[in-house]
Amino acid sequence: MRLVCVLSALDVKPLQSNGDGWVGELVRGVGFEPTNPYGTAPGLSALLTKYIGYLLAKKVLKPATIERKVKTIRSMVQNHGVDLANPEAFVRFLNTVDWASGTKEIAVDSYRDYLHMMGLTHIQLPHIRREETLPFIPLESELDALIAAVTLKVSAFLRLLKDTGVRPIEAWRLTWLDLDIPNRSVTITPAKYSRPRKLKINEPTLNVILSLPRHTQYVWSPSGVKDRFTVELAHFTRNYCKQRKRIAAKLRNPRLRQISLRTFRHWKATMEYAKTKDIVHVKQLLGHKNIQNTLKYIHLANALTTSTSEYVSKVATTVDEACALIDRGFEYVCAMDDTKLFRKRK
């Protein structure tokens, strides 16, 4: 079956943006301006503008979701020559393209929205079975190597991710008022409809965060405008990736290039379960509503326990020494001869 797609019949109305909001950033980010297309096939700019307007009208999608859908449609047309007017051609493309199952699932969801925009709600698209993969879990020494080598602002951000296991976007939303300095904790505004929580951070992490300049009410956002958070975090992530690449080359450790911002969350959850053996505690730490999302960390923790059961041991003879070790992530083991033994996984 082939669909007739005539742009003139779409009632295309260019999006109006003063360039300050995330919509303006989005249309520039996918490679076109709302009223001045460039670098796109004839008619594609108007179609993508219409598509963004349709997604915005749903009023349930987050900016990052809309951006991902728009970029997927654009990529299929520009980079792969997919005929959006032909659902059968789209299915053939899915069967031949070398994409991960998660990416294909996004493509199906994006194309379904396109069909609905065209009023074609009766067309059935294939169901993609997502292949589950386990995240990369680095050594703590590798995380610490990155934290020590990046710039101050990035280092503070990575320290927060390591201490709390929050999502990057949750960390980006942190305000100065969310810092509970006396109790060394932070209040987390949830993302992805998860649960709010209050989490402890180490004193060195708190001190580094407090050393940052205060330009807005938000710790990380330079503009303080919520609509720009997604764009700002994307720019911050690209900056981090550049620094990570340089550090990996300098230290001659290619594993460092596998450490994304989300890797810190996976590492924290895995280490927390390895330490506590309490999956409900890990679920609450991550803010998950469904424990099924947390269960994978049991397997990861058990695998690491059997394959890399090596620890750094320290001895404390005073209360101050013990507190300093705990702040550095060491856990108490036992007492011997008026000393206390602590350990931390390498």
N, C-alpha and C positions, 0 to 999 in steps of 0.2 A: 504494500500500500504506500502511495506517495501523497504527501500533503502539499497543498498549494500554499506557498508562503509569499505573500506580497506585502512588502514593507509599507506601502502607501495605505494599506488597509488596517494597519496596526494602531492608528491614532497615536503615532509617536510624538511625545512631548519631551523636549530636552530637559534634563534635571537642572534646576537652578541651584547653584552653590557659590558662596562667596570664597570658597577655598579654605575656610577656617575649620569646617566640620569634617567628620570622617567620610561623608559622602564625596566631598571634593577630592579628598586623598584617595578614595577608592577608584574613582573614574580616571584619575591620573595614574594610579598604580597599575591598572590593568592595561594601560597603554593608549588611552584616548581621553580627550577633553569632551565635556558635554556638548559644547557648541563648536568645537574645532577639532574634528577627528584627525588623527595622524597615525601612521603605521598600521592601519587596519584595512581589511578587504572592504570593497564598496558595500555600503549598507550595514556592515557589522557594527559600526559605532552606534547607529540609531537603534539597532536591535538590542545591543547590550544596555543602552540607556533605558529602553523600554523594560528590559528584564530587571534592572536594578529597581526601577519604579514599582514593578510588580512585587518584588520581594519585600521592599519597604512597606508596601500597602498591607502585607500580611500582619505586620506589627507584632510578630512573635519571634523573629529571627534576630540574633545578635550580629553586630557588625562583622565579626570574624567569620561567621557562617555565610553571610551574604558575600563577603569578599571571596571566600573559597568557591562558592557556587559560580560567581561571575568569571573568575579566572579559569575554572574548569571548562565552562562553555566556550570561552575565548580560545583556550588551548585546543579544544577539539576541532574548532573551525579553522583556526590559523595554522596550527602545527601539524594537524593530522587530516585536514580536508574533509571532516565529517559533514555530511549533508543533513542539517537539522530538520529539513522538511521530509526526511525519509527515515521513519523509525527502524525499518529493517536494516538500513545502512548503519544506524547507530548500534544495533545488536551485533552486526558483523564486525564492527570496529571493536566492541568489547571482547569478542571471542578471539581476536588476533593481537590486540595491543598488549605489550609487556608491562602491565601495571599491576601493582599489588592489589589484593582483594579489597582492602580498605579504600584505595583510590577509585577502584571501579564502583564501589558502593556509593561514593560521593558523586561520581559521574552519573549514575542512574538517578540519584535523588535530584541532581541539578537539572537533568534533562526532563524529568517528570514535572518539575516546576515550569520549565519552558513550555511543555505541552499544555499544561493547565493554563498558562498565560494565553496560549493560542485558543483556549476553549476546548481542547481535545482531552477531556478527562476520562474517556472510555478506553483509551489505549493501554494495554497491559505491558509492562516492562519486566524483564527477567529479574529474579531475586538473586542477589549475590551472597554467597556463603563466605562470611569473613573468616580468614585463616588467622587463628590466634598465634601470636608470637610473644616471646618473653623479652622484656627490656634488658638492656645492657646494664650490668651492675659493676662499676669500677671499684678499685681499691680506695680506701679513705685517703691514703697518701697521694693518690692521683687527683682527688678533689682538692686536697690541701695545696698541691702544687699549682693548680689553676688559680685558686683563691689568692695565693701569695704573689702571683706574677701579673695578674690583671690590674687595671687602674682602680683607684680607690672606690669609686661609685659602683663599679661592676663587682669588686671584691665584697663590698657591703651587701649587695644584692645576693651574691652567691652564698655568703655566710648565712643570711636569713633563710634561703632555700634549704641549706644543709641542716640547720638547727630545727626547722619546723616541718619540712616536707610539703609546704604549701605549693599550690599551682603558681606559675609565673604571673598570671594575670591577677591572682589574689594578692601576691606580694606587691604588684604595681599599684594596687588600690590603697595601699597602706597610707594612713595619714599620721601626722605627728601626734595627734590625740590618741591614736590607737596604741601608742607605746606606753606601757605601764612600767615606768622606770624603777620605782621601789621594789616591785615584784619581778622585775626582769622578764616581762611577758608582752605579747602582742595580741590584739584582738583582730581576728581575720574575718573580713567580709567575704562570704562564700561566692564561688563561681559555679557554673554548670548545675545550678539548683541543688547544691550540696548544703551541708550544715555549717552554721557559724561556729567558731571555736576560739578559745583563748589558749595560746601556746607559749611555753617557756622558751627563752633564748639564753645563750651563754653571755656572760659579762663582756668578753672581748667583742662579740657581735654587736651588743648594745652600744658599746663605746665607739665602734667604727661608724655605726649608723648616726649616732649623735654628733659625730665630727663632720657630717655632711652639711653643706650650706642649705639654708632654708629659703627657698624662693616662693613656694606656694604652701598651701595647707597639706599637700601630699609630699611624701618623702622622696619619691622617684620622679613623678611627672613634672617636667619643666613648665608645662602650660597650666596645669591644674584644671584642665577641661576634660570632663569625663568622656565626651564624644571622641576625644583624640587618644584615649588610652590604648586602644588596639593598634593604632598607627605608631604611637610612641614606643610601645613594647616591641613591635616588629623591627623598628629602627635600632632599638637597644639590643635586640637579639642578633641582628646582623653585625653590630659592633663587637659583641661578645664572640661571635664566630670568627671574626678576623683576628682577634686577640688569641683565641684558642688555637687557631692554625699556626700562628707565629710561635706560640709557646710549645706546641707539640713538636715543631721542627727543631726548636732550640734544645729541648730536652730529649729529642730523638725517641719519643714515645708516641707512636701513631694511635694508641688507644685513647689518648686525650681528645682526639677529634670526634670520638663517639659520644663524648659527654655533652649532651644538650642541657638546656635549662630544666627540662622535665626529668632528666636523669637523677638530679638531686632528690626529687620526690620519690622515685623508685628506690634509690639507695637508702633513704631515711626509713621508708616503710619496711624494707627487707631487714635492715639492721635492727629496727625496733622489734620486729617479730623474733629475730634471732636472740634478742636479749630477754624479752618478756614471755615469749611463747603464748601471747594473749592476742588472738586475732580480733576480738572485739575492741580491744584497746587501739590496735592499729587502724581499724575501721573508723573509730572516733577521731583519731589523730588526723586522718586524711579527709575527714568530713564526708565519707561515703554514706549514702542512704541504703545502698544494696550491698550486702556483704559478699555477694558473688564477685564484685569488682575488687575485693580485697584478698580473696583466697589464693590468688597466684603468688602472693608474697610468701606463703607457707612453703611452696615448692622452691622458690628462689633462696629462702633462708636456709632450708635444709640442705640444698645443694652446696651453698657456700660453707656451711658448717662442716660438711664432710670433706670438702676439697681444699679449703683454705683456713683450717682451724689453727691459725697462728696468731699469737697475741704479743703485744708489747706490755711488759710488766713494770710496775713502779711501786716504790715503797714510801709510805708517809709515816713520819714520826710525830708530827704535830697536827693540830686541827687546821691550821692555815695551809699546810702542805696537802692535806686530804681534800680541803675545799678547792684548792687550785687544780688538783687532778680531776675532780668531778666536773669542774667547769670546762676542762679540756676533753671531756667525753669518756673518762675512765670509769669503770664500774668496780664497786667494792667486792672483794673475794673473801678474805678472811683476815684474822688477826694472829700474829705470831710474835712472841718475845717483845711485847710492848710496841710493836709496829703493825701497821695495817697494809695489806697487799691489795693492789688495784691492777686491773688489766683493761686493755682496749684492743679490739681486733685491728690487725695491720691493714 
